[in-house]
Amino acid sequence: MDERLAAALCRHLSHLGGQELTPQSSLRELGLDSLRAVTLLLEVEEEFAVTLPDSSLADGGLETPAALWAAIVAAGGASSAD
């Protein structure tokens, strides 16, 4: 996960507060509801110049920052070394 993704997540997580965002944080527990998820995905697709397939998201791609990062990498939006 890189800084751009972390910043986007922080903007969309209503319950983050002072908690640390880790690669394994539960996005749902931190306030990512369906409306916030849609706006987050639009922002991520624009920021990383990718189109995330519905299948990658249905398979847990929005459960944690690490899972979302893996979907971005799989879509060619970043190198796995980032």
Number of C-alpha atoms within 10 A of each C-alpha: 19 11 9 11 19 15 10 16 23 15 12 19 20 16 14 18 10 6 9 8 18 12 15 11 16 16 23 16 14 18 15 21 14 10 9 16 18 12 12 21 18 14 15 22 15 12 13 16 14 18 16 21 13 9 10 17 15 10 11 12 20 21 18 19 22 17 19 23 23 19 24 26 19 16 17 15 20 18 10 12 7 9
